[in-house]
Amino acid sequence: MRKKILVADDEESIRWVLGKCLEKAGFEVRYAESGALAIESASSGAFSSIILDITMPDMTGFDVLNELRQRRIDPPVIIITAQNTVKNAIDAMKQGAYDYIAKPFDLDEVRITVQRAIESYENSKKLEFLKQETGETDSLHDIVGKSQAMLNIYKMIGRVAERDITVLIIGESGTGKELVTKAIHSNSTRRDERLVSVNIAAIPKDLLESELFGYEKGAFTGAAISKQGRFEEAHRGTLHLDEIGDMPAELQTKLLRILEERKFYRLGSERPTPVDVRIIASTNKELEKEVAEGRFREDLFYRLNAITIKIPPLRKRPEDVIPLIEHFLARYSKELRVAARTLSDEAREMAKSYSWPGNVRELENMIKRLLILTSDTVITRDTLLVAAPHMEDGGRREDETLSGIISSEVKYLLGPGEAEGSIYDIVLKKIEKPLIQSVLQVTKGNKKKAAQVLGINRNTLSKKIDELGLNAQEDD
């Protein structure tokens, strides 16, 4: 069945030209010469995309777009106009249009834009269906975002998922690299097999080889039995190598050989083990820089870099902040069994203007703290500051705050040379007291809540309070 496109423009010549172009591309085209007819047609027929002129006799294309969204008619809308102004472009994207094309337009550009819009829409719908079908709250369901950057990522997931090709995911810590990995696996032909994840940076260097490749009985002292490695565990499925930029040089060579030969050797074995596994690697490092400085093999980089998905930091896509907050509020209010919350306008503005240096992970943790520490039904600016006092400064980068303070302190202590050998204890104590003191202030001295926020045992917190001479009320 051919996909249907609705073209709404008050100029008959424009409708005719667009119609011929889209029909030639294989689409079925319907027409509307006014905003009201566009709304009526869109409400009664299932369209894959809608093209709207801004200026029509009865209402603007923006008015039509707004009405369609209120009626939950959500196919991608492409705005066209003869008034090619910055304001129109910004307004179109702010109101949820997929794209904006100025008259006179290139018909090839129109055709390509429509095809991309439909592809993006279908990919996002496919992900939404899989979320409902699988009920996986820790993978597909947590991919949230309507910015153009996230739409591009959805499209990339749709394009690469079923193609058995190596994927490299790049992004700062906390941007959601693991969620994208899970989405690719869940949409792939390997979805019924295992997704095995390994954090390269979290495993000691001397244990990493046996963790990845396994070992034979007697391969080393303590190897009482043979053990499978992560490659064997992921056989026929997907292996996610997280923080691939931290892989030691000697293991980079072995990984390259596995990618080329599809077999590996357990420690202590002279017999190769064949493996059928898809590799998805991720990193927060600039691998090109690591290659240039000799810390990462160039040939391995190009082998992993077959397809690259770059996840932009949250500060680069502020339009995703509010949808993410609403998503986490709904999720964690249910999990923590607390009343649902809504955002005030001032809280929305503060959240959007904050730079979120910790990305989505920081936002998620802030929402958890907020739900534990406050009971306000309407979240205000002050409510946000209870859960995250640092939001008031706009969200400076880490190296301008805590890391900068530590660096200055270390330089000071090393100046006279008297603190060598004890810097760890000195700096830790300097950080520990203000940290616990700040949390106690936010929790109004309640040790139970403070321990929850800090993620430590309540008895441990009590000992620290006594040692550091802090004040805290008794728990209710």
C-alpha positions in Angstrom: 0.0 0.0 0.0 1.3 3.4 -0.9 2.0 5.9 1.8 -0.4 8.9 1.9 0.8 12.5 2.0 -1.5 15.5 2.7 -0.5 18.8 1.0 -2.2 21.9 2.4 -1.6 25.2 0.5 -4.0 27.8 -0.8 -2.1 28.1 -4.1 -3.4 25.6 -6.6 -0.1 25.7 -8.6 1.9 24.8 -5.5 -0.4 21.9 -4.7 -0.1 20.6 -8.3 3.7 20.8 -8.4 4.1 19.1 -5.0 1.5 16.5 -5.9 3.3 15.6 -9.1 6.6 15.4 -7.4 5.4 13.1 -4.6 3.3 10.9 -6.8 6.3 10.4 -9.0 8.2 9.3 -5.8 5.5 6.7 -5.2 3.3 8.4 -2.7 -0.5 8.8 -2.7 -1.4 12.5 -2.4 -4.4 14.3 -0.9 -5.0 18.0 -1.0 -6.4 20.8 1.2 -6.7 24.5 0.2 -7.3 25.8 3.7 -6.4 25.2 7.3 -9.9 23.9 8.2 -9.9 21.4 5.4 -6.4 20.3 6.3 -7.5 19.6 9.9 -10.6 17.8 8.6 -8.6 15.6 6.2 -5.9 14.8 8.7 -8.6 13.8 11.3 -10.3 11.4 8.9 -7.4 9.8 7.1 -4.1 8.1 8.2 -1.3 10.2 6.6 2.4 9.3 6.7 3.3 13.0 6.5 1.7 16.4 6.2 3.0 19.4 4.2 1.6 22.7 5.5 1.9 26.2 4.1 2.3 28.9 6.8 0.0 31.5 5.2 -3.6 30.3 4.4 -6.8 32.3 4.2 -8.5 31.0 7.4 -5.6 30.2 9.7 -1.8 29.8 9.7 0.0 26.6 9.3 1.2 27.0 12.9 -2.5 27.1 14.0 -3.2 23.9 12.1 -0.1 22.2 13.5 -1.2 23.1 17.1 -4.7 21.8 16.5 -3.4 18.6 15.1 -1.2 18.0 18.1 -4.0 18.7 20.5 -6.1 16.1 18.7 -3.1 13.7 19.0 -2.6 13.5 15.2 1.1 13.1 15.1 2.5 12.3 11.7 5.6 14.5 10.8 4.7 18.0 9.6 6.8 19.9 7.1 6.2 23.6 7.0 6.6 25.5 3.7 6.5 29.3 3.3 7.4 32.2 1.0 8.5 34.2 4.1 11.9 32.7 4.7 12.6 34.4 8.1 14.6 33.3 11.1 11.5 33.7 13.2 9.4 31.4 11.0 12.2 28.8 11.1 12.5 28.9 14.8 8.7 28.9 15.4 8.3 25.9 13.1 10.8 23.8 15.0 9.6 25.0 18.4 6.0 24.0 17.6 7.0 20.5 16.7 7.4 20.6 12.9 9.8 18.0 11.5 11.4 20.4 9.1 11.0 23.8 7.4 11.4 24.5 3.6 11.3 28.0 2.0 9.8 28.8 -1.3 10.9 28.6 -4.0 11.9 25.1 -3.1 13.9 22.4 -4.8 11.6 19.4 -5.6 14.4 17.0 -4.8 14.8 18.6 -1.4 11.1 18.2 -0.8 11.1 14.6 -1.8 14.1 13.7 0.3 12.7 15.7 3.3 9.4 13.8 3.1 11.1 10.4 2.9 13.3 11.2 5.9 10.4 12.5 7.9 8.4 9.3 7.2 11.4 7.1 8.0 12.0 9.0 11.3 8.3 8.7 12.2 8.2 5.0 11.5 11.4 4.3 13.4 10.1 6.2 16.5 6.7 4.3 16.2 8.6 1.0 16.0 10.5 1.8 19.1 7.3 2.9 20.9 5.6 -0.4 19.9 8.6 -2.4 21.1 8.5 -0.5 24.4 4.9 -1.5 24.9 5.5 -5.0 23.6 8.5 -5.9 25.7 7.7 -3.8 28.8 11.4 -3.1 29.2 11.5 -0.2 31.5 15.3 -0.2 31.7 16.1 0.0 28.0 13.8 1.2 25.2 11.3 2.8 27.5 14.0 5.1 28.9 15.0 6.6 25.5 13.3 9.9 25.8 13.7 13.0 23.6 12.0 14.9 20.8 14.9 17.1 19.7 16.2 16.8 16.2 19.4 15.3 17.6 17.4 12.5 19.2 15.2 12.0 16.1 18.5 11.5 14.2 19.6 8.9 16.7 16.2 7.1 16.4 16.8 7.0 12.7 20.3 5.6 13.1 19.0 2.9 15.4 16.4 1.9 12.9 18.9 1.8 10.1 21.7 -0.2 11.8 19.7 -2.5 14.2 18.9 -5.3 11.7 22.2 -4.9 9.8 24.8 -7.1 11.6 27.5 -4.5 11.7 29.8 -3.2 14.4 28.6 0.1 16.0 30.6 2.7 17.9 28.6 4.9 20.3 30.3 8.1 21.5 29.0 10.4 24.2 29.9 12.0 27.5 29.2 10.1 30.7 25.5 10.0 31.6 24.2 10.6 28.1 22.6 7.2 27.7 25.0 5.1 25.6 23.9 1.9 27.3 20.2 2.6 26.5 21.1 3.1 22.8 23.0 -0.2 22.9 19.9 -2.0 24.4 17.7 -0.3 21.7 19.9 -1.6 18.9 20.0 -5.1 20.3 16.3 -5.2 21.0 15.6 -4.2 17.4 18.1 -6.6 15.8 17.9 -10.1 14.5 19.7 -11.2 17.6 17.0 -9.9 20.0 16.2 -13.3 21.3 19.8 -14.0 22.3 21.8 -12.4 25.1 23.1 -8.8 25.4 26.2 -9.0 27.5 27.8 -5.8 28.7 31.4 -5.3 30.0 32.7 -2.1 31.5 36.3 -2.2 30.4 37.3 0.6 32.8 35.7 -1.1 35.8 37.8 -4.4 35.5 41.4 -4.5 36.7 43.9 -4.8 33.9 45.3 -8.1 35.0 41.8 -9.7 35.2 40.3 -8.2 32.0 41.7 -10.9 29.6 40.3 -13.8 31.5 37.0 -11.9 31.9 36.6 -11.4 28.2 38.0 -14.7 26.9 37.6 -17.1 29.8 40.2 -19.7 30.8 40.9 -23.4 31.0 41.3 -25.4 34.2 44.9 -25.0 35.5 45.6 -22.0 33.2 46.9 -20.1 36.3 47.0 -20.5 40.1 43.4 -20.7 41.4 41.9 -21.8 38.1 40.3 -24.9 39.6 37.7 -25.2 36.8 37.3 -23.9 33.2 35.3 -20.8 32.8 33.5 -19.1 29.9 34.4 -15.5 29.1 32.0 -12.7 28.0 32.6 -13.5 24.3 31.3 -17.0 24.8 28.4 -15.8 26.9 27.4 -13.5 24.1 27.6 -16.1 21.4 24.9 -15.5 18.8 23.9 -12.4 20.6 25.5 -8.9 21.2 28.6 -8.0 23.2 28.7 -4.4 24.5 32.2 -3.2 25.2 31.7 -0.1 27.3 34.5 2.4 27.8 36.4 0.8 24.9 38.9 3.7 25.0 40.3 2.2 28.3 41.2 -1.2 26.8 44.9 -2.1 27.3 47.0 -2.1 24.1 47.7 -5.9 24.2 44.0 -6.7 24.4 43.3 -4.2 21.6 45.4 -6.5 19.3 43.4 -9.6 20.4 40.1 -7.8 19.9 41.1 -6.8 16.4 42.0 -10.4 15.6 38.6 -11.6 16.8 36.8 -9.1 14.7 38.7 -10.3 11.7 38.8 -14.0 12.3 35.7 -14.6 14.4 37.5 -16.8 16.9 39.6 -16.5 20.0 41.6 -18.5 22.5 40.7 -19.0 26.2 43.6 -18.5 28.5 45.6 -21.8 28.7 44.1 -23.2 25.6 45.8 -23.9 22.2 42.5 -24.6 20.5 40.5 -21.6 19.0 36.9 -21.1 20.0 34.7 -19.8 17.1 32.3 -17.1 18.1 29.3 -15.4 16.4 28.8 -12.1 18.2 27.9 -8.6 17.2 30.1 -5.9 18.8 28.7 -2.6 20.0 31.5 -0.4 21.6 31.0 2.8 23.5 33.3 5.5 24.9 33.3 8.9 26.4 36.8 9.5 25.0 37.8 11.1 21.7 39.2 8.0 20.0 40.8 10.0 17.2 42.9 11.8 19.8 43.7 8.5 21.5 44.9 7.2 18.2 47.0 10.3 17.4 48.7 10.0 20.8 49.4 6.3 20.4 47.1 4.9 23.1 44.6 3.3 20.8 45.3 1.2 17.7 44.3 3.0 14.4 43.3 -0.2 12.7 41.0 -1.2 15.6 39.5 2.3 15.6 38.6 2.0 11.9 37.2 -1.5 12.4 35.0 -0.3 15.3 34.1 2.9 13.5 32.0 1.2 10.8 28.9 3.0 12.0 29.2 5.8 14.6 26.3 7.1 16.7 27.1 10.3 18.6 24.9 11.2 21.5 25.0 15.0 22.2 25.2 16.2 25.8 22.0 17.3 27.4 23.1 21.0 27.3 23.1 20.8 23.5 19.5 19.6 23.4 17.6 21.7 26.0 14.2 20.8 24.4 14.6 17.3 25.8 15.0 18.5 29.4 11.3 18.8 30.2 10.2 15.5 28.6 13.0 13.8 30.5 11.9 15.3 33.8 8.3 14.4 33.2 9.3 10.9 32.3 11.4 10.4 35.4 8.7 12.0 37.6 6.1 9.5 36.3 8.5 6.5 36.6 9.9 7.2 40.1 6.8 8.5 41.7 5.3 5.1 40.9 8.4 3.2 42.1 8.8 5.2 45.3 5.0 5.3 45.9 4.7 9.0 46.3 2.2 11.5 44.9 2.5 12.6 41.2 4.1 16.0 40.7 3.8 18.8 38.2 6.3 21.5 37.1 5.6 25.2 37.6 6.6 27.6 34.8 9.5 28.9 36.8 10.8 25.4 37.5 10.6 24.6 33.8 12.6 27.7 32.9 15.3 27.0 35.5 15.6 23.3 34.4 15.9 24.4 30.7 18.5 27.0 31.4 20.7 24.8 33.6 23.6 23.1 31.7 23.3 19.6 33.2 27.0 18.8 33.3 26.2 15.3 34.5 23.7 14.9 31.6 20.7 12.6 31.8 22.1 10.6 34.7 22.4 13.8 36.8 18.8 14.8 35.9 17.5 11.3 36.8 19.3 11.3 40.2 18.0 14.8 40.9 14.4 13.7 40.3 14.9 10.7 42.7 16.3 13.1 45.4 13.5 15.5 44.8 10.8 12.9 45.3 12.4 11.6 48.5 13.2 15.0 50.0 10.1 17.1 49.1 6.4 16.6 49.2 5.3 19.6 47.1 2.6 18.7 44.6 3.8 21.5 42.3 7.5 21.6 41.8 8.8 25.2 42.0 12.2 26.8 41.6 12.8 26.4 45.3 11.8 22.7 45.2 14.4 22.1 42.6 17.0 23.9 44.7 16.2 21.6 47.7 17.2 18.6 45.6 20.0 20.3 43.7 21.3 23.5 45.3 24.0 23.8 42.7 21.4 24.5 40.0 21.4 28.1 41.1 24.8 28.7 39.5 23.6 27.4 36.1 25.6 24.2 36.2 29.3 24.8 35.9 31.4 22.1 34.4 33.0 19.7 36.9 36.5 21.0 36.2 35.4 24.5 37.3 34.0 23.3 40.6 35.0 20.2 42.5 37.9 19.1 40.4 39.2 22.6 40.3 39.0 22.9 44.1 40.8 19.5 44.6 43.5 20.5 42.0 44.2 23.8 43.9 44.3 22.0 47.2 46.8 19.4 45.9 49.1 22.1 44.4 49.0 23.9 47.7 49.8 20.8 49.8 52.7 19.8 47.5 54.1 23.3 47.5 56.1 22.9 50.7 56.5 19.2 50.1 55.4 18.4 53.7 52.2 16.5 52.8 53.6 13.9 50.5 52.3 10.5 51.4 49.2 11.8 53.2 47.4 13.9 50.6 44.6 11.3 50.1 43.5 11.5 53.8 43.9 15.3 54.0 41.8 16.0 50.8 39.2 13.3 51.6 38.5 14.8 55.0 38.3 18.3 53.5 35.6 17.1 51.1 33.8 14.8 53.4 32.7 17.4 56.0 31.1 19.9 53.6 29.5 17.1 51.6 27.7 15.6 54.7 27.0 19.0 56.1 25.3 20.1 52.8 23.2 17.0 52.7 22.1 17.4 56.3 21.1 21.0 55.6 19.0 19.9 52.6 17.4 17.1 54.7 16.9 19.5 57.7 19.1 17.3 59.8 17.2 14.1 59.2 19.8 11.3 59.3 17.5 8.7 57.7 16.9 10.8 54.6 20.6 12.0 54.5 21.8 8.4 54.5 19.4 7.6 51.6 20.7 10.6 49.6 24.4 9.8 50.3 23.9 6.1 49.6 25.6 5.0 52.9 24.5 3.0 55.9 22.7 5.1 58.6 25.2 3.8 61.3 28.1 4.9 59.1 26.5 8.3 58.8 26.0 8.6 62.6 29.7 7.8 63.2 30.8 10.4 60.6 28.5 13.0 62.2 30.2 12.4 65.6 33.7 12.3 64.1 33.2 15.6 62.2 31.3 17.4 64.9 28.1 17.9 62.9 24.6 18.4 64.1 21.6 16.2 63.0 18.2 15.7 64.5 17.0 12.3 65.6 15.0 10.4 63.1 11.2 10.3 63.5 
